[in-house]
Amino acid sequence: MSADPEVAVVIPVFRQPALLAEALEDVLAQQNAPRFAAVVVDDGCPLPETAATALAYARRHPGRVLLQRRPNGGLPAARNTGIDFALQAWPGCRALLMLDADNRLRPHFLARAAATLDAAPPEIGWVYPDLDSFGLPQNYFLGGDYSAFLHLHENLCDAGSLIARRVFDRGLRFDPRLREGFEDWDFWLRAAEAGFRGRHLPEAGFLYRKRPESMLTHAERARPAILGGMRLNARHTLSARRLQRLEAEELPRFALTRLGRDEAQRLTDPLAPRHPPEPAEALRRRAVEAALAPSAAAFPPFWAFATEAGLAALTRARLLHNVVWQAQQILQATPALGFVLVDLVAAAQGRRGLRLPPGAVPHAPRAQLIIARSDRLLRAAREKDFDWAAPFTDAAKPPAPTLKVDLPFADAALDEDPGVFARLAEEVAALRATAAARSALLGEWRDDWRASRLRTPGLHLALNGCGAVLPWIPRQPGRQIGFVLPVFAFGGVEKVVLNQAAVLRRRGWTPHLFLTGTDHAAIPAEADGVFETVQFFPLPAIERADPRQRFFGAPIAAEPTAARNADMLGLLAVMDVVVNTHALAGQGLMGQLRRQGVRTYLGLHLNERGPHGAPVGNPLTALAYEAGYDGFLSVSRALRDWCVGQGVPPEKILVLPNAASYAADPARAAAACAARQLRAPETPLRVLFLGRLDHQKGPDRLRPIILGVADTTIEWRVVGHPVLDADPPDLSGTGVAIEPAAEGTAALDALYAWADVVLLPSRFEGAPLTIPEAQRFGCILVATDTGAVAEAVQHGVDGLLVPADEDSVVAHCIDRLRALAGDPALCRRLAAGAAARGAATDWENSMAGWIRRLEPEHAA
């Protein structure tokens, strides 16, 4: 031949010499095809007729039929031999067809397949036919838009496809280890991972010989084992983060109809759509096609109807993504519900949250959003007598649930009659009209074995173990960090997390807050922009310990149901980094997240003590789950040393000392520090107790301490609030009244500016935020030497420590306060030391080591 073949037909053969002749005859009979040649690969066949048949055809058709012989290596290896030969021998070859020796072609296959491939854009890597079988006659339709996401779950393409040379030029070959079958499926998945896509060729003319005993039959029998191995090898490509991006491009999860617009949009992330809006009628036509041919025509499995005001309010409250995730999770778990109503209300005291009141009667007219299962609306389009609205009635069993959303603000626009239910009813009527105008005949005679494309969200479970996946498509992949806590009531732990998140946000990370044990969060208004989203675990969110077993006396998480575990995993799996701080329900998820490529860290704040002084709490529990974490984040060296003593590898632990929890007024802090150096000797010493009035903080020690220094010139203030229903401490006879907890940073500044001394008579501590906050104002800390206090207060340099012995704490506190009251020079020296230490403490320096691990590309 004067020119290279443009198409190479690779025909592996083993023990099928007679069938090989049929395949070669079909290749040679191709009409109007580009220049082609057949490469027969004898895979070490012991039958002499195989080589003889191939040689006979090669002699009769020189340059059109060629023979390659190799030791037996299996079907994928034989294909690779033919591929490598064709690519090296014919630089002008632009496509290759894999034709097994027992299959056949109709005369126009190559011409039509090559023309389709030539006309396709470069990302189309192969053209695949329907599956028409002979022997056991079967005909299966494989039409519809190709989906790499669906291809991960089921094989949509036969090996008998025409493949562009550019696919092989990327180094892709069939995996020779997959001799038992599914080697073609594996090849297509790796081609898709490389960025290539398939294109369906209708009426292609490819004929598959189907016999009751064959390699495919064996592969189907061994399907779990083969598929399990394939997915294990490809696990890095199956993470929820990667698959959700693919899902968003190909098969968006939600249809969104906004009131007041004659258009709709298909999307996965409601704030990051990948597809432009389209006319409402165009979306209806998609819905009707999906109703008639759900395996070939795609439609989002959930359909949301919403007001602009409702969407804006949820976005402002950082709750939009969690609301649609909760609705998806509810509708996947209980399909009969059909709908979820979303009711938005302004919450008391500015808190935000989600509630799912059990047994609530649906009141559709109040809803700002209604999220529906699309299959219910598509059924309404097909069946005009179907009572699609039954879940909204008072007598419905089960009724459509109502998700109550507490907003941290009032919004007058939400008080209007939203009209969402009326718009939903209009859409159902319009769907029925569109369906009535379309013939119910499909125009396709073949069967379709594929499952409905409406099931796509459930495919994550088989591919990566996730249930409902949070619909979050980040604009900054690689920098999404989730902080997991049981509650967010703005205590000390929450303040630490908030400041760490703020530092990372300034460095270009996107922090998210996940709450496992509550349905509301108290985020101060000034910190509203720190977390990009606020996420609640599946409602009702309750932290549960396993009542049957403990790990060396420490509680471990109760085993969730498989479905709940999958949903919790799906909520977190879209993060790049997850930090679990004291969330028991999060512990068992960390190892699963690591297997998805998520980096996991544990935040440790203190070793609590039980009634008899024994360590209890989160650090002990963490030891049970240590293997699930990439690192531990300890607030102190003391807690780090304890963890090392318990067997945690030292290199796994990072120390992140606490800094002040809020930004003080610098002028006020400077003025307070200056005033301490000028305090007149006769001025009374001002002592402040500030904190929770619970047993840990030692408020019961205040009365004997105050009475013990009653003969000195000391002024006292006790500021705080009891925990839960606990009684306040007894301060009778002291003349000191308990003041309510300070609210706002200005009030805290005023307290620290007033105080010369801050007293911490605690029984146990982690690394109290009060210390660096007070030191900025030059306050002298008098504190029990417990936890990490000695790491933040140097005795005699910037404060005074008190031995933590229960029997002597009060006496030592009295001695320390008397010494300060009688020695103004000592006060000035310690105040200056405290101010210097406070000025040198900040969160950026504290987190530097962790940031280097998070951002190795920026490490020096």
Secondary structure, DSSP 8 states (H G I E B T S, - for coil): --S--SEEEEEEESS-HHHHHHHHHHHHT--S--SEEEEEEEES-S-HHHHHHHHHHHHHSTTTEEEEEE----HHHHHHHHHHHHHHH-TT--EEEE--TT-EE-TTHHHHHHHHHHHS-TTEEEEEE-EEEEETTEEE---S---HHHHTTS--S-S--EEEHHHHHTT----TT-TTS-HHHHHHHHHHHTT-EEEEETT--EEEEE-SSSHHHHHHHTHHHHHHHHHHHTGGG--HHHHHHHHHHHS-SEEEEETT-SEEEEESSTTS-SS--EEHHHHHHHHHHHHH-TTTS---SEEEEE-HHHHHHHHHTT-HHHHHHHHHHHHHH-GGG-EEEEEEEE-GGG-EEEE--TT----GGG-SEEEEEHHHHHHHHH-TT--TTGGGSTT-SS---EEEEEESS--GGGGS---HHHHHHHHHHHHHHHHHTS-S--S--SB--S--GGGGGGHHHHHHS-SS------SSTT-EEEEEES--S--HHHHHHHHHHHHHHHTT-EEEEEESS-SEE---GGGTTT-SEEEE-SSS----EEEEEEETTEEEE----HHHHHHHHHHHTT-SEEEEES-HHHHTTHHHHHTTT-EEEEEE---EE-TTS-EESHHHHHHHTGGG-SEEEES-HHHHHHHHHTT--GGGEEE-----SS---HHHHHHHHHHHHT--TTS-EEEEEES-BSGGG-GGGHHHHHHHTTTS-EEEEEE--BSTT------TTTT--EE----SHHHHHHHHHH-SEEEE--SS-S--THHHHHHTTT-EEEEES-TTHHHH--BTTTEEEE---TTTHHHHHHHHHHHHHT-HHHHHHHHHHHHHHHHT--HHHHTHHHHHHH-GGG--
